[in-house]
Amino acid sequence: MSLLMSERKPNGSPPEQQSGLASAQVSVTLDWDKLQRRMDDFAVTSSGILLSPGEARTALCTAGILPVVLNGKSLPLDLGRTQRLFSKAQVRALRTAYRGCSYPECSMPAQRCEADHLDPWEKGGRTDIKSAVLNCLIHHTARHCGLFQAVKIPGSRPMVLLPPELGPEQKLRVNTYFMTPAEGLEADALAEETTAKWRAGLLDVEIAEP
């Protein structure tokens, strides 16, 4: 109730404050290439819900727009050894890119996940986006207990290797729970291709330490 009754400046309004205007933050990823090609899944929320053009325009009318540039240089996303914990900018980028926990079929959204170092900080690991993944509390603990392995893929998002009793085929996997159907098919195809290249010795992947 304190939050709901607090005063804040509404987006785009005059300087005077108004009460009772607290609002939730919802991330919407707009894919420019898909928009240009008039694809249905150009606007997707952080939980994988598709927005129609009208819904996207409505959201833009009332939202505080915070751009997130993927694969760009607008934000200092690599902190190296200067800082152990991931910054807000890094976590925001991870949430936008991955949308949820890395463990296959886990339904925990990004907002309830933790940024996890794939290179242990205590062993010289860096606080960089390329060496990070999102995991919910359960699977964060499970990874560090060695119950599954995170795999770093050159030029791609990290993937997961389940233990033989859960994944007898020992294929690399990606959590597609928060992806659109088209994105899920593409991610599964990439995981299959990556697994084949890895087994053939054509790809140098790195299994992260627990």
Phi, psi and chi 1 to 4 in degrees:
 res  aa     phi    psi   chi1   chi2   chi3   chi4
   1 MET       -  -33.2  -71.5  -57.4  -63.3      -
   2 SER   -61.6  -41.5  -63.1      -      -      -
   3 LEU   -65.3  -43.8  175.5   62.2      -      -
   4 LEU   -65.9  -33.5  -68.2  173.9      -      -
   5 MET   -91.6   -4.1  -62.6  -57.5  -64.0      -
   6 SER   -70.6  159.5   64.0      -      -      -
   7 GLU   -97.7  141.2  -67.0 -173.8  -14.3      -
   8 ARG  -153.1  165.9   72.5  171.5 -178.4   84.4
   9 LYS   -86.6  118.7  -64.5  179.3 -178.8  178.8
  10 PRO   -66.0  151.7   23.6  -31.0      -      -
  11 ASN   -61.5  126.1 -179.8   51.2      -      -
  12 GLY    74.2   13.3      -      -      -      -
  13 SER   -99.6  169.6   66.8      -      -      -
  14 PRO   -60.9  167.8  -23.4   34.4      -      -
  15 PRO   -61.1  -25.3  -23.4   33.0      -      -
  16 GLU   -62.2  149.0   63.7  -92.1   14.7      -
  17 GLN   -90.4  151.4  -67.7 -176.5  -27.6      -
  18 GLN  -128.6  149.0  -61.3 -179.1   15.2      -
  19 SER   -97.1  161.5   60.8      -      -      -
  20 GLY    69.0   28.5      -      -      -      -
  21 LEU  -114.8   17.7  -68.3  175.0      -      -
  22 ALA   -61.7  138.3      -      -      -      -
  23 SER  -138.2  154.4   60.7      -      -      -
  24 ALA   -77.5  156.9      -      -      -      -
  25 GLN  -103.4  123.9  -69.7 -174.2  -11.0      -
  26 VAL  -123.7  125.9  178.8      -      -      -
  27 SER   -87.1  133.2  -61.7      -      -      -
  28 VAL  -125.8  123.1  178.5      -      -      -
  29 THR   -94.0  121.4  -58.8      -      -      -
  30 LEU  -106.4  119.0  -57.7  176.2      -      -
  31 ASP   -95.5  110.4 -170.2  -52.0      -      -
  32 TRP   -62.4  -42.4  175.9 -109.3      -      -
  33 ASP   -61.8  -42.9  -69.1  -26.9      -      -
  34 LYS   -67.9  -35.3  -69.3 -178.2  178.5 -179.9
  35 LEU   -63.3  -42.7  177.4   60.9      -      -
  36 GLN   -63.1  -33.4  -68.3  -68.8   91.0      -
  37 ARG   -90.4    5.3  -71.3 -178.0  -76.0  164.1
  38 ARG    56.6   41.1  -60.2 -178.5 -179.4  -85.8
  39 MET   -82.1  151.3  -62.2  177.8   67.7      -
  40 ASP   -68.3  -28.6  -67.9  -24.4      -      -
  41 ASP  -102.0   37.9   58.3  -14.5      -      -
  42 PHE   -75.5  -23.8   81.0   94.4      -      -
  43 ALA  -122.2  118.2      -      -      -      -
  44 VAL  -134.3  135.0 -174.9      -      -      -
  45 THR   -75.6  170.7   69.8      -      -      -
  46 SER   -65.4  -16.1   55.6      -      -      -
  47 SER  -101.6   12.4   55.0      -      -      -
  48 GLY    86.0   13.8      -      -      -      -
  49 ILE   -87.0  129.1  -62.2  174.8      -      -
  50 LEU   -76.2  140.9  -64.7  177.4      -      -
  51 LEU  -112.9  138.2  -61.7 -177.2      -      -
  52 SER   -74.5  164.4   67.8      -      -      -
  53 PRO   -54.2  -40.3  -28.8   37.0      -      -
  54 GLY   -65.4  -42.1      -      -      -      -
  55 GLU   -65.6  -38.8  -69.9  170.6  -30.9      -
  56 ALA   -65.0  -42.9      -      -      -      -
  57 ARG   -63.8  -39.7  -75.3 -166.3  -67.1  -91.2
  58 THR   -62.3  -43.2  -59.3      -      -      -
  59 ALA   -62.1  -40.0      -      -      -      -
  60 LEU   -68.7  -25.1  -68.9  173.3      -      -
  61 CYS   -69.2  -32.5  -75.5      -      -      -
  62 THR  -115.0   -5.0   58.1      -      -      -
  63 ALA   -91.3  154.7      -      -      -      -
  64 GLY   -84.7  111.2      -      -      -      -
  65 ILE   -81.2  125.3  -60.5  174.0      -      -
  66 LEU  -125.0  102.8 -178.2   64.0      -      -
  67 PRO   -71.0  140.3   26.3  -33.4      -      -
  68 VAL  -123.5  115.8  178.2      -      -      -
  69 VAL   -98.6  116.6 -179.2      -      -      -
  70 LEU   -90.0  138.4  -58.7  179.0      -      -
  71 ASN    61.6   27.5  -65.3  -31.3      -      -
  72 GLY  -118.0 -170.9      -      -      -      -
  73 LYS  -125.7   24.5  -61.6 -178.6  179.8  179.5
  74 SER   -74.3  -25.7  -63.4      -      -      -
  75 LEU  -125.3  145.1  -65.4  173.1      -      -
  76 PRO   -76.3   86.6   28.1  -33.2      -      -
  77 LEU   -88.7   -8.4  -64.3 -178.7      -      -
  78 ASP  -111.0  115.5  -67.7  -23.7      -      -
  79 LEU  -106.6   -6.1  -60.6  178.8      -      -
  80 GLY    57.0 -132.1      -      -      -      -
  81 ARG   -97.4    8.8  -65.1  -71.0  -62.9  175.1
  82 THR   -76.3  -18.4   62.9      -      -      -
  83 GLN  -153.4  134.1 -176.7  173.3  -46.6      -
  84 ARG   -80.5  -46.1 -175.4  178.6   72.6   84.5
  85 LEU   -82.9  147.2  -61.6  179.3      -      -
  86 PHE   -70.4  142.9  -69.0   94.9      -      -
  87 SER   -77.0  167.6   68.9      -      -      -
  88 LYS   -61.3  -39.0  -70.9 -176.7  177.9  179.7
  89 ALA   -64.0  -40.9      -      -      -      -
  90 GLN   -65.6  -45.2  -72.4  177.3  -47.4      -
  91 VAL   -63.5  -39.7  172.8      -      -      -
  92 ARG   -62.3  -42.0 -171.7 -179.8  -60.1  122.4
  93 ALA   -65.9  -41.7      -      -      -      -
  94 LEU   -63.3  -43.0  -74.2  168.3      -      -
  95 ARG   -64.1  -39.1  -73.3  175.1  174.1  174.3
  96 THR   -67.5  -41.9  -59.5      -      -      -
  97 ALA   -74.1  -40.0      -      -      -      -
  98 TYR  -105.8  -25.2  -60.8  151.5      -      -
  99 ARG    68.4  -18.2  -58.3 -178.6 -167.8  166.2
 100 GLY  -171.2 -171.4      -      -      -      -
 101 CYS   -59.9  148.0  178.6      -      -      -
 102 SER   -77.2  -19.0   71.1      -      -      -
 103 TYR   -70.7  129.7 -168.0   86.9      -      -
 104 PRO   -52.3  129.1  -26.6   35.3      -      -
 105 GLU    71.9    5.4  -59.7 -179.6   11.9      -
 106 CYS   -71.4  135.7  179.1      -      -      -
 107 SER  -101.7   15.5   60.6      -      -      -
 108 MET   -80.5  120.9 -164.3   64.7   73.0      -
 109 PRO   -71.1  164.5   26.9  -35.0      -      -
 110 ALA   -58.8  -36.0      -      -      -      -
 111 GLN   -64.2  -17.6  -70.4   76.2   10.1      -
 112 ARG  -111.3   19.0  -61.0 -179.3   63.5 -177.1
 113 CYS  -110.5  164.4  -69.0      -      -      -
 114 GLU  -114.8  142.8  -59.0  170.6  -24.6      -
 115 ALA   -74.6  126.3      -      -      -      -
 116 ASP  -117.6  127.1 -175.0   10.5      -      -
 117 HIS   -69.1  126.8  -75.2   82.5      -      -
 118 LEU   -86.1  -22.1  -66.2 -176.6      -      -
 119 ASP  -107.4  110.9  -62.7  -33.9      -      -
 120 PRO   -51.8  126.5  -24.1   33.9      -      -
 121 TRP   -59.1  -39.8  170.4  -94.4      -      -
 122 GLU   -68.4  -12.9   64.4  -85.6   13.3      -
 123 LYS  -110.4   22.0  -64.2 -177.2  179.4  179.8
 124 GLY    96.5    7.4      -      -      -      -
 125 GLY   -64.1  156.1      -      -      -      -
 126 ARG  -105.6  149.8  -63.4  166.8   58.4   87.9
 127 THR   -89.5   74.4  -54.0      -      -      -
 128 ASP  -123.5  150.6  -65.9  -14.7      -      -
 129 ILE   -58.7  -42.1  -75.1  -69.4      -      -
 130 LYS   -67.6  -13.3   64.5 -178.5  179.5 -179.8
 131 SER  -115.1   32.9  -61.6      -      -      -
 132 ALA  -134.1  157.5      -      -      -      -
 133 VAL  -149.9  159.0   72.7      -      -      -
 134 LEU   -98.4  133.0  -75.3 -178.3      -      -
 135 ASN  -138.9  141.5  -78.3  -39.7      -      -
 136 CYS   -69.0  169.5   67.4      -      -      -
 137 LEU   -58.9  -40.7 -180.0   59.0      -      -
 138 ILE   -65.3  -48.6  -68.2  174.3      -      -
 139 HIS   -80.0  -21.1  -68.4  121.7      -      -
 140 HIS   -63.4  -48.5 -169.5  170.7      -      -
 141 THR   -64.8  -41.0  -56.8      -      -      -
 142 ALA   -62.7  -40.1      -      -      -      -
 143 ARG   -63.8  -43.8 -170.3 -177.4   80.8   78.7
 144 HIS   -71.7  -15.9  -73.0  -59.4      -      -
 145 CYS   -89.9    0.7  -70.5      -      -      -
 146 GLY    78.7   19.9      -      -      -      -
 147 LEU   -81.6  -14.7  -60.4 -178.0      -      -
 148 PHE  -158.8  169.4   71.6   94.3      -      -
 149 GLN  -121.5  139.1  -65.1  173.5  -52.0      -
 150 ALA   -93.2  138.4      -      -      -      -
 151 VAL  -121.6  125.1 -177.9      -      -      -
 152 LYS   -86.2  126.4  -63.9  170.0   64.7  176.4
 153 ILE  -113.3  127.1  -47.1  -65.3      -      -
 154 PRO   -58.3  124.2  -22.4   33.0      -      -
 155 GLY    72.8   16.0      -      -      -      -
 156 SER  -143.7  170.1  174.9      -      -      -
 157 ARG   -68.4  153.4   65.8 -171.4  -66.0  158.3
 158 PRO   -61.6  149.9  -21.6   33.5      -      -
 159 MET  -121.5  174.9  -63.3 -174.9 -176.2      -
 160 VAL  -119.8  138.5  166.1      -      -      -
 161 LEU  -117.3  112.9 -177.6   63.0      -      -
 162 LEU   -78.3  157.5  -61.3  176.5      -      -
 163 PRO   -66.1  156.9   23.7  -33.6      -      -
 164 PRO   -54.0  -33.9  -26.7   35.4      -      -
 165 GLU   -70.1  -23.0   57.2  -90.2   22.4      -
 166 LEU  -101.5  -28.5  -64.8  179.1      -      -
 167 GLY  -133.9   75.7      -      -      -      -
 168 PRO   -59.4  -26.0   18.2  -29.6      -      -
 169 GLU   -78.5  -11.5  -64.1 -179.6  -16.7      -
 170 GLN    52.9   50.3  -71.7  -64.6  -82.7      -
 171 LYS   -97.7  147.1  -67.6 -177.5  177.9 -179.5
 172 LEU   -70.6  141.1  -61.5  175.0      -      -
 173 ARG  -134.3  157.7  -61.4 -177.6   61.3 -173.3
 174 VAL  -129.4  144.3  174.1      -      -      -
 175 ASN   -79.5  115.1 -173.5    8.8      -      -
 176 THR  -103.0   10.5   60.0      -      -      -
 177 TYR   -56.3  -39.9 -173.0   88.7      -      -
 178 PHE   -99.4   11.7  -67.9  104.3      -      -
 179 MET   -92.8  157.1  -64.0 -177.2 -176.0      -
 180 THR   -70.8  162.9   65.5      -      -      -
 181 PRO   -54.1  -42.3  -29.3   36.9      -      -
 182 ALA   -66.0  -41.6      -      -      -      -
 183 GLU   -65.7  -38.0  -69.6  171.8  -24.2      -
 184 GLY   -64.0  -43.8      -      -      -      -
 185 LEU   -62.5  -42.1  -70.0  173.8      -      -
 186 GLU   -64.8  -41.4 -175.7  178.3  -11.0      -
 187 ALA   -66.8  -41.4      -      -      -      -
 188 ASP   -64.7  -39.0  -76.0  -21.6      -      -
 189 ALA   -65.3  -40.0      -      -      -      -
 190 LEU   -64.8  -39.3  177.2   60.5      -      -
 191 ALA   -64.3  -40.9      -      -      -      -
 192 GLU   -62.9  -45.8  -70.9  -81.3   -6.7      -
 193 GLU   -64.0  -41.3  179.4 -175.5   -7.5      -
 194 THR   -65.2  -41.7  -58.1      -      -      -
 195 THR   -60.3  -44.3  -60.0      -      -      -
 196 ALA   -63.1  -43.7      -      -      -      -
 197 LYS   -65.5  -38.9  -71.6 -177.3  177.9  179.5
 198 TRP   -64.0  -46.7  174.4   37.4      -      -
 199 ARG   -66.0  -30.0  -71.8  177.3  173.3  173.1
 200 ALA   -84.0   -0.2      -      -      -      -
 201 GLY    75.0   19.7      -      -      -      -
 202 LEU   -97.4   -2.9  -58.2  175.7      -      -
 203 LEU  -138.8  129.0 -170.0   64.1      -      -
 204 ASP   -94.6   91.8 -173.9   20.3      -      -
 205 VAL   -95.2  165.4  -54.0      -      -      -
 206 GLU  -130.7  122.2  178.8 -177.4   -9.6      -
 207 ILE   -83.6  120.8  -63.9  179.5      -      -
 208 ALA   -68.6  146.7      -      -      -      -
 209 GLU   -68.3  147.5  -68.0 -172.7   40.3      -
 210 PRO   -61.1      -  -22.4   33.2      -      -
